[in-house]
Amino acid sequence: MISNKQFRWSALLFSLLLFGLTIGASKRCAMVVETRGNNTLTVDDKSARMRTLQVLPAEAQVNVAEGAILRLSYFSSGKKEKITGPCSLRIGTGASELIE
């Protein structure tokens, strides 16, 4: 049987976990449906090659190379985008914004 003290600690930990998940989930805006070519993602000055089913945060910068293809799906708006390079864009909450 769980004591009252154990129950309170469990409830506190669960609340903190739930709070952390909601904060993290609020920044997730889009998912990569397809990536072909040399597409890179930059978040907080760290760059990496993009991969299919990758979740993208708001304000991330994406560089789509010449001849490359990128398809995104946005969570909040349901909008689907197909982008062909070369271009750079910033991930918004419901759509991308062209930088160059």
PAFIKE-333413 format. One line per field, with one value per residue (C-alpha): x, y, z negated; residue number from 1. Coordinates in steps of 0.25 Angstrom, whole numbers, plus 5000, padded with zeros to 4 digits. Layout:
% residues N
east	X	...
north	Y	...
up	Z	...
n	NUM	...
//
This chain:
% residues 100
east	5000	5005	5007	5001	5016	5019	5006	5009	5023	5018	5007	5018	5027	5016	5012	5026	5027	5014	5018	5031	5024	5014	5026	5034	5021	5018	5031	5029	5022	5025	5029	5038	5030	5041	5055	5063	5077	5085	5075	5081	5074	5080	5075	5082	5095	5096	5094	5090	5085	5070	5064	5050	5040	5048	5040	5044	5043	5038	5049	5058	5065	5065	5074	5069	5081	5080	5071	5067	5053	5047	5032	5027	5014	5010	5003	4994	4990	4990	4997	5006	5018	5027	5039	5050	5064	5071	5065	5066	5054	5050	5040	5027	5016	5007	5015	5029	5035	5045	5058	5065
north	5000	5014	5024	5038	5043	5034	5038	5053	5051	5043	5054	5064	5057	5054	5069	5073	5063	5067	5082	5079	5072	5083	5093	5084	5081	5096	5098	5087	5092	5083	5070	5066	5057	5056	5061	5058	5065	5072	5079	5085	5089	5100	5101	5110	5111	5096	5090	5076	5069	5067	5054	5048	5049	5059	5069	5083	5094	5109	5119	5108	5111	5101	5102	5094	5092	5094	5083	5077	5075	5077	5074	5078	5077	5087	5082	5094	5098	5085	5092	5084	5090	5085	5093	5092	5098	5106	5114	5117	5118	5120	5110	5117	5112	5109	5112	5115	5128	5130	5136	5137
up	5000	5003	4992	4992	4993	5005	5012	5010	5016	5028	5030	5030	5040	5049	5049	5052	5063	5069	5068	5075	5086	5089	5089	5099	5108	5109	5117	5127	5139	5151	5156	5168	5177	5187	5189	5202	5204	5195	5185	5172	5160	5150	5136	5126	5135	5136	5150	5155	5167	5167	5166	5169	5158	5150	5142	5144	5133	5136	5140	5146	5159	5170	5183	5195	5205	5220	5226	5212	5208	5194	5190	5176	5169	5158	5146	5142	5156	5163	5174	5183	5191	5202	5203	5214	5213	5213	5201	5187	5178	5163	5157	5151	5143	5155	5167	5172	5175	5186	5182	5196
n	1	2	3	4	5	6	7	8	9	10	11	12	13	14	15	16	17	18	19	20	21	22	23	24	25	26	27	28	29	30	31	32	33	34	35	36	37	38	39	40	41	42	43	44	45	46	47	48	49	50	51	52	53	54	55	56	57	58	59	60	61	62	63	64	65	66	67	68	69	70	71	72	73	74	75	76	77	78	79	80	81	82	83	84	85	86	87	88	89	90	91	92	93	94	95	96	97	98	99	100
//
